[in-house]
Amino acid sequence: MLEGWIQIVLTLLIVVALTPLFGRYMARVYLEESTFLDPILNAVERVLYALVGVKSKENMTGWQYGRAILYSNVVMGLLIFFIIMNQGWLPLNPTGINAPTWDTVLHTTISFITNTNQQHYSGETYMSYGSQMWGLGYHMFTSAATGLAVGIAFIRGLTGRSLGNFYVDLIRSITRILLPICIVGGIVLMAAGVPETLGGAVVFPTLENPNISQAIARGPVAHFEIIKQLGENGGGFFAINSAHPFENPNGFSNLIQIVAMLSIPTSLIYTYGLFANNTKQAWLVYGMVGVLYVIFIIVTAVGEYNGNPAVNALLGSQQANLEGKEVRFGWAQSALFAVSTTGTMCGAVNSLHDSFMPNGGFITLSNMFLQIIWGGQGTGTAYLFAYLILAVFATGLMVGRTPEFLGRKIEKREVVLASFLILLVHPIAIMIPAGIALAFPDQLSGISNPGFHGFAQVIYEYASAAANNGSGFEGLGDSQPSPLAMSATGTKTTATALWWNLSTCFSLIAGRYIPILGLLFLADSMSRKQAVPYTTGTLRTDTGLFTGVTAGVILILGALTFFPVLALGPIGEAFFIAKGMG
């Protein structure tokens, strides 16, 4: 037990130590200050700006910034759709894989351009090397850079600056942050045992019968794996993602992946502090999220360490819950990975979330409902500060002071935009399609587990899509060709993959683009406000008391919105197991 907790603590200490270093570097990049990469990249970026047709100093309004995102994403979406639909005759297809069904390709396209990477297919059997590299890998960079650009534009607006230029932010996010780290990280992962090859599957006779051959899939995995983690994409080269020994062979590679997925969202809070010239507030917000994150890890890890009481009763001793886990990672690293991947909206998995105890199901769902621990690539930081704006407004009303944030008044427009993003869009993107699926369990949902857990399976899939996370409880009939599945009533269901592919597209789009536009409009509104001087009557937001109030606002709003769903899912399942019925 002690060894597992030590592993968790050491990992978190590494992340905290990297935060100010990486956060300061990102601030210098987006403030266009000098960095050590300038001699190499300045000329490259000038060429790219010329090709795109933008000037590096040209600023955009909130609508112009959002429109640029929408236009570019449509073009990139058409590109990835074309590549996958035609992978059968395109190069880099050593095993001759044909195109998946049109609905699977449509879902995959939308999933990857939205930085979700929700996969209703098995990568090694459905995607060629060309599709993985040119289509999916390319969009892992661009979708992650889009989220980073939105987060930086939001921070600029909050701190009274113009929002900047989307195309400039996109290019700098790739050239200055994502690509350099991925080059180094890919080499490190190769050294750790992750393959990087264009050779086809290795075929050899089995030990049981030399006359029977077995094919072992491989491919250009290392470079795919590092951007998967760093860009919080989460889509696996193989079906079982970071549980596969070729994606995540050992404890060292697992450490690299956890640090990579946490590095940008944690450091971006410190970047905000440098933009606002208030690192005190940045550390307070960092501490607030960090405390919630540690509590979530403890809750999940304790549940996995204690195991299933029904199984323990049969064994006559307490055993950790190792169902659906890789022994090389154990309960501790599996719990840390699960909380981190759903907290950062990465979505990669090194264990099966479906097999976690109710504690883990409760926490992973809560992470995707709240979206601020640590949040999505760039957009998670923006969500976090949208909560701060709501906390400022609520606190200002309680103490009778004019709500102000960073010296700018919070008025009706800002409150409407912040509350719309947090309280309305996300629940709609989850609850409406989930309600339809649950209303027709035999025809649509394809649930493979009965009762509370089956309910949680459906909610998790839509929460994952709406939060742009991509992980899943699995067990749903969401892949083509969709097999017959057992419903909660014990009867065979019809093929459901078409429903899952199309309905989750609604959640993917609503959960990505509506909040992005809202955040940009909110940032644009804040950037146009005149700063007012601080007085003795100003409600300061860089105090421990206000940070505690903000934590309360986050938990209360999240609980009020999603607690009934949690009660019908993991909470109900926990009571069910406690009564000896699970």
N, C-alpha and C positions, 0 to 999 in steps of 0.2 A: 504493500500500500504506500509506504513512505517513498519508494522509488518513483512511483507514478506521480505523486504530488511534487517531488523535486523536479521532474521533467517539465511539468507545467510551469512551475515558478521560474525556472531558468529560461524557458522560451519567452515568457512574458517580460523578463528583465532585458533580454536582447531587444525586444520590440521597443520598450521604453527608451533604451539607450540610443536606438537609431532615430527616434522621433525628432529631436531637435536638429540633428545633422541633416537628415533627409528633408525635413520641413523647411530648413533655412535654404537648402539648395533649390527646392521648388519655388520658394519666394523669389530668389534671385532670377530664376528662369522667367517667371511670369511678370516680374517687375522690369525685365529686360536689363538686368545688371550683368556685369561680366562674370563668366564662369570658365572653368578650365577647358570646356569643350569649344569655346569660341573660335580658336584658330582653325578648327576642323569644320565646324558646322555653319559658321556665318556665311561663307560662300555657297554652301549647299542650300541653305534656306533661302538665300536671295534668288537662286535659280528656281526653287519650288514656288516662291511667291510670284515670280514672273510667269511661270507656267499656269498657275491658278488665276492670275490676273488681279491680284490684290496688292495693296500697299500696306506695309507693316504698321504704319501709323494711322491707318484708316479705322475709325471706330464705328460701331453699329449700335442702333437702338435695340431694345428688347425684342421687338417684332422682327427686325432685320436679322438679328442673331438667331432667333428661333426658326425663321424661314430658311436661312442658310442650312440649318441642321436638317430640316425636313427635306429640302431639295437634295442635299448630298446623300441622305439616307435612302431616298427613293432610288437614286442612281446606283448606289452601292448594292441595294437590295436586288435590283434587276441583274446586276453582274453576278451575284452569288447564285441566284435562281438559274441563270443560264448555265453556269459552270456545272452545277450539280445535275441538272436535267440532261446535260450532254456529256457526263463523265464517261459514258460507255465508249466514246470514240476519241475523247481528249487524251493527251499524254499522261504519263505517270499513273498508269492503272495496271500494275503488273499481274493482278489476279483477275482482271477482266470483269469488274463489278459493274452491273448495269444501274441505271438511275432508279432511285426509290419512287414510290407513288407520288403523284403531283401534290397531294395534300401534305405528305411528309416533307416534301421539298419546300412547300410554302411555309409550313410551320418552322422548319429549320432556318429558312431565310429570315423570317421576322424575328425568330428567337436570337439569332446571332447579331443582327444589326441593332437589336435593343440591348445588347450586352447581357442577355439572359442565359443563352446557351442551354436552354431546356431541350433535352434530347429524347425524341420518341423513336430512336433507332439505335442500333449497335454500330459504333464507328468502324470496327475492323471488318464488318461484313456488309455494310451499306455504303461506305464512302471510299472512293479511290484516294491515293496519295495526293493527286492533283486537287481534288475537292477539299481535302483536309488542309493543304498548304495554300493554294491560291484563293479558295473560297472562304473557308472557315478561319484559317490562320490570319489572313489579311484583315478580315472583319474583327478579329479579336483585338487587333491594334487600333483600328479606326473607331470601333464602338467604345473601347476603353478611353481613347483620347477624346471622344465626344463628351463622355461623362466628366472627364477632368476639365475640359473647356467650360462646361456649364457650371461646375463648381467654382472655378476661378472667376468666371463672369459674375456669379452671384456674390462672391466675396468682394469683388471690385465695387459692385453696386452698393453693398452694405456699407462700405467704407468711403462712399462719396466719390468714387472714381467712375469714369465711363466704362461701359461693359467690355470694350475691346473689340477685336475682330475674330469671328469664329474660325476662319480658315487659318489665320496666324496661330491662334491658340491650338488648333488641331495639329498643325505641322510641328509646332514647338513641343507639344506633349509627346509626339512620337519620336522626334529626332533627339530631344534633350533628356527625356525621362524613360520612356518605355523601351526604345530600341537599345540604348547603351546598356541598360541593366539586363535586358534579355540576352544580349550577346554574351555577357559575362556569366549570367545565370545558366544559360544553356550549356556552356562549357563545363560549369561546375556540376550540373546534373549528369552530363555525359561521364564525367569522372566518377560520379557516384553510382554509375551502372545503368543509366537510362539510355536506351539505344537511339541512334540517329543514322538511319540508313534508308536508301531508296530500293534496296533489295526486296524481293517478294517474300512471301511466307516460307518458313523453313519446314520442309517435309521430311519425316524420318519414320522408320518402323517403330511400333510400340514395343515395350518390354514384355507385355503379356503375350503378344502374338506378332512375330516378325513379318507376317503376311499382311498385316493391317497397318496402314500408314496414318500418321497424324500430322496436321499442319499447324504450326505455331505462327500466329500473326505477329508482325513487327512493322517497323516503318520509321519515318522521321519524327520521332516522339519528343526528343529533348527540347528542341526549340519551340514546339507546340506546347509543351508542359509549362515552361517558364512564363510565357505570356498568358497562359490559362490562369495562372495563380496571380501574377503581378497585376494584370489588367482586370482581375475579378471577373473573368469570363466563366470559368468553371467547366466548360465542355470538355469531355474526355476523348482522347484519341481512341481508347478502348471502352467497351461497354461498362465496365465496372470502375472506370475513372481512376482516381488515385489509390484505389485498393488493388489495382493491377500491379504486379511486380515490375513490369516494364515502364510504368509511369511513376512508381513510387517504391523503389526496391528495398529501402532500409530506413533506419531511424534518422540518418543524416539528411537524406532527401526529403523526408517528412518534415524535418525542422526547416529546411530551405523553403519548402512550399508554404508552411504556416507563416513564416516571417514575410515571405513575398506577398501573400494575400493581405496581411495586416499593414504592411509598410506605408502604402499610399493613404488609405483612409485615416490612419492614426496621425501621420505626419501632416496631413492637410489641415488639421485643427491648429497645429503650431504655425503653419503657413498663414492662416487667418490672423493669428496674433501678431505676426510681423506686418501684415498689410494694415491692421488696425492700430499698430504701435501700442499694443496692449497684450503682451505675452502673459500677464497675470490672468486675464480673463481666459486666454487660451488654455492655460494649465488647469484652471478651475473647471472649465468645460471638459477638458481631457480627463480630469480626475473623476468628474461625475459619470461620464460614460464608462471609464475604466472600472469604477466600483460596481456599476450594474453588470458589466461584462464579467468581472471576477465572480460575482454572486451567481450569475447564470452558469458559469463553468462549474462552480461548486455543486449547485443543484443537480446538474447533469451528471457530473462525475460520481457523486455520492450514489445516485440511482444506479449507475452502471456497476459501481464497485459492490454494492449490496446485492445486486442480482435479483432474479425473480423468486419471490418467496415460495411459489408453487414448486419450482424446480429445486430450490434448496431443501424443501421438505422431502422430496423424493431422494435427494442425495444424502440427506442427513447432516449437511454442513453448509456453511455459507460459501458461495462461489460467485465470482464476478460474472456479469452477463456478457458472455463472449459470442453470443449468437450474432451472425452477420458481421463479425469483426476479424481483422487480420491479426494473428497471434503476434506478429512482429511489432505491432503498434499497441496492442492491449487496450484495456478499458480507459486508461488515462489519456493517451494520445488520440484515441478515437473520440472521446468526449471533448477534448480541447479543439480538435479539428472541426467537429460538428458545430460547436457554438461559434467558432471563428468564421466558418464558411457561410453560415446563415446570418451572422451578425454583419459581415462585410458585404453580403450579397454576392459572394463569389460563386457558391453553389457546387464547387468540387466536393467529392466525398472520398474518405478513405475507409468508410464502413457503411453498412446499410442502415440508414436512418429509420427505416420501417421496423427494424428489430430492436430499437432502443426502448428502454423502459419509459413509462409515461412521463417521468421527469424530463427526459430528453425530448420527447415529442412536444411537451408544453413549452420548453425553452426555444426549440428551433422554430416553432410556429410563432411564438411571441417575438422573436427576433425579426421575422419577416413582416409581422403586423406593425411593429414600431419603426423599423427601417433606420435606426440611428445608432445601432451598436455593432459595428462602427459605421455602418451605412454603406451605400453603394459607391461606386467609383466617382468621386466628386459630388454627385447628387446627394449622397448620404450626409455629407457635411452641410450642404444647403438645407436639407430637411431638418437637421439638428438646429440650425439657426432660425429656421421658420418656427420651430417650437419655442425658441427663445423670444421671438417677437410676440407669440401668443402669451408667454409668461409675463413679458413686460406689460402687455395690455391688461391682463387679468390683475397683476399686482398693482398697476397704476390705478385701476378702478377701486381696489380695496383700500388703498392708502390716500386716495383723493389727489393724486398727482398726475400731471400730463404724461402719458406714456411716451418715452423716448428711448431710442436705441442708438448708441454711438453718436449722440448729439443730434439725432434726427427724429422728428415726431412720428409716432405710429398712429395713423389715422384709419378711417373706414376702409379705404382701398387695400391697405396692407393687411388688415385683419381679415378681410373677406378672402383675399388671395391665400393667406397662410392657412386659414381654417378650411377653405375649399380643398386645398392640396392634402391636408392631413386627415380631415374628418369625413370627406365625401368621396373623392375619386377612388382612393384605395379600397374602401369597403365595397363600393359598387363593382369594381373590377373583380372582386373575389366572390361576393355573396350572390349576385344575380346568376352567373353561370353555374355556380355550385348548387344553388337552389334548384335550377332546372335539372342538373344531372342527378341530384338526389331524389327528385320527384319521379324520375324514371330509372330506377336502379337496374332493371333488367335490360332496357333498351339502350341506355346511354352510359351509365357510370362504369360498368364493368368492374365493380368492387370485388376484391379477392378475399377480404376479411370481413367478418360479421361485426355487428354492434358498433361500439364506440370507435374502435380502431378503423373500421371501414369508413365511418363518417370522417375521421381525421384524414384518411387517405385522400378523399376528394377535396377537402378544404386545403390541404397542404399543396396539392397540385396547382390550384388557382392562386393561392397565396404566393407560391414560388414564381408563378408567371407574372403576377401583378407587381411583385417586389423586384422583378428582374433578377431573381436568384438562380433558378434553374435546377436546384436539387429536387428530390422527390422521395415520397414514402415507397414508391413503386408498388407493384401488385395490381396496377390498373391495366386494362386492355387498351393501351394507348399507342401501340406500335402496329405498323402494317407489315405483312398481312395480319390483321388482328385475330388472335385465336379466340375460341370460345372460353369464357371465364366463368367462374362460379360466383353468383351474386350473393348478397347477404342472406338471402332466403334459402340458399343451398341449391338453387336451380342454375342451369347453364344460361349464360347471357349471349346475346348476339354480338356481332363485331361492333366495336365501339371506337376504333381508332380514328375514324373520320370525324366523329363528334369531338374527341379530345384535341385533335389537330386544329380544327377550326375554332372551337370555343376558346381554347387557350390563346389563340391569336388575338382575340378581343382583349383578353386580360393583358397580354404582352404589350399591345399598342397603347391601351388606356393607361397602363401602369408606367409607361416610359414617356410618351410624348406630351400628354396633358400636364403631368407635373413639371416637365422641363419647361414648357411654355409658361406655366404659372410662376415658376421660380424666376424665369427671366423677366417677366412683367413686374414681379415684386422687386427684383433687383433694380430694374430700370426706374421704378417709382421712387425707390430709396435714393438712387443716385442723383435725382433731380431736386431733392429737398435741400433747402438751405440749413446748414449746421447752426445749431443754437448753442450758446455758451453754457458750460456747466455752472450750476449755482448750488447753494446749500439745499435747495428743494429738489434737486435732480435725483431721480432714482438710479443709483449706480448699479450696473449689471456685472461688475467685476468683484463681487463679494461672495463669501461662502453662503450667506443667507439666501441671496437671490439664486445662486446655483442650486441650492436645495429646493427652493420653490419650483425651479424649472424641472428638476427631476420629478417632483410631485405632479406637475402638470402633464409631463410625458406619460407617467404611469397611469394617472387618472383617465386621461383621454384614451389611452390604449385599452385600459380595462373596461371603460364604459362602452367602447365600440366593439371589442372582440371577446369580452369575457364569456358571453353566452355560448359562443362557438367553442371556446376552450373547455367550457363546462360539459358540453356534449361530446367532446373528443377526449383529450388526454386526461382531464380531471376525472371524468366519468370512468375512464379505463382504469385509473389508479384506484378508485374505490372498488371497482369490480375485482381487481387483482387482490386488493387487501382483504376482501371477503372470501378469498380462496376460490374464486370462480374463474380466474384467468390462468 
